[in-house]
């Protein structure tokens, strides 16, 4: 089974960029579709982006389209979330998640994912 560990979070100013990484253990990482979610204080966990196992398909939540980019390197067992033009409303704990099997359309439901990382905090100041 895959285990996930996120990194790369931090405190930045509005307009800055960050790249989050999610390192997966296990030899079957390439079999999993990967997603990023976030949860702000007092709010439900929300979908951010997802990518199919072969990088052929990507999905983004509307508010991050054009600013965030999901990518993966199956040789390194890692999925990334590049975040540009950060806004204060992007402040949240960011989680990566893995889903084995078919990729639902859209892949935006947290319950669709089987495995979760522990999260990494992103704070954007004004």
C-alpha positions in Angstrom: 0.0 0.0 0.0 1.2 3.5 -0.8 1.9 6.0 2.0 2.0 9.7 1.3 4.1 12.5 2.9 3.6 16.1 1.9 6.2 18.9 2.1 6.9 22.4 0.8 4.3 24.4 2.7 5.1 27.6 4.4 4.4 31.3 5.0 4.4 33.5 1.9 3.1 36.8 0.8 0.3 37.3 -1.7 1.4 36.9 -5.2 4.3 34.6 -4.3 4.7 31.0 -5.5 5.2 27.7 -3.7 5.6 24.1 -4.9 4.2 21.4 -2.8 5.6 17.9 -3.0 4.0 14.6 -2.1 6.3 11.7 -1.8 4.9 8.2 -2.0 6.3 5.0 -0.6 5.7 1.7 -2.3 6.3 0.4 -5.7 2.8 0.8 -7.1 2.6 4.6 -7.1 2.2 4.7 -10.8 -1.0 2.7 -10.5 -2.7 5.5 -8.5 -4.5 8.6 -9.6 -3.4 11.5 -7.4 -5.3 14.5 -6.0 -4.7 17.6 -4.0 -7.2 18.9 -1.5 -7.1 21.7 1.1 -8.9 22.6 4.3 -9.1 26.0 5.8 -10.0 26.5 9.4 -13.7 26.0 10.0 -14.3 24.8 6.5 -14.8 21.5 4.8 -12.0 19.8 2.9 -12.2 20.9 -0.7 -10.8 19.6 -4.0 -7.9 21.5 -5.6 -6.5 19.4 -8.4 -6.2 15.8 -9.7 -4.1 13.9 -12.2 -4.6 10.5 -13.7 -2.0 7.7 -13.2 -0.4 8.4 -16.6 -0.5 12.2 -16.4 -2.9 12.1 -19.3 -5.8 13.9 -17.6 -5.9 16.8 -15.1 -8.7 18.5 -13.3 -8.7 21.8 -11.4 -11.1 23.5 -9.1 -12.2 26.7 -10.8 -10.6 29.2 -8.3 -7.1 27.7 -9.0 -7.3 27.3 -12.7 -4.5 29.2 -14.4 -2.6 29.6 -11.1 -2.0 26.0 -9.9 -0.4 23.2 -11.8 -0.4 19.5 -10.8 2.3 17.2 -12.1 3.8 13.9 -11.2 7.0 12.0 -11.7 6.3 8.3 -11.5 10.0 7.5 -11.5 10.4 9.6 -8.3 7.1 8.4 -6.8 6.2 12.1 -6.4 3.3 14.3 -7.2 3.7 18.1 -7.2 1.4 21.1 -6.9 2.9 24.3 -8.3 1.0 27.3 -6.9 1.5 30.7 -8.5 -0.1 34.1 -7.8 -1.1 33.0 -4.3 -3.9 34.7 -2.6 -4.9 35.0 1.1 -7.9 32.7 0.4 -5.5 29.9 -0.6 -4.4 29.7 3.1 -5.2 26.1 4.2 -3.7 22.8 5.1 -3.0 21.0 1.8 -3.3 17.3 1.5 -2.4 14.9 -1.2 -4.5 11.8 -1.8 -4.3 8.7 -3.9 -7.0 6.7 -5.6 -6.6 3.2 -6.9 -8.8 1.9 -9.7 -10.9 3.9 -12.1 -10.8 7.7 -12.0 -14.2 9.2 -11.4 -15.3 12.2 -13.4 -14.9 14.6 -11.9 -12.4 13.3 -9.3 -13.3 16.0 -6.8 -14.9 14.0 -4.0 -12.7 13.4 -1.0 -14.4 10.1 -0.3 -13.3 8.9 -3.8 -9.7 8.7 -2.5 -8.3 5.7 -0.6 -5.1 7.1 0.9 -4.2 10.4 2.4 -1.1 12.2 3.6 -0.8 14.2 6.8 -1.0 17.6 5.2 1.2 20.6 4.9 0.3 24.2 6.0 0.2 27.0 3.5 -0.3 30.5 4.8 -0.6 33.4 2.5 -0.3 36.9 4.1 -1.6 40.1 2.5 
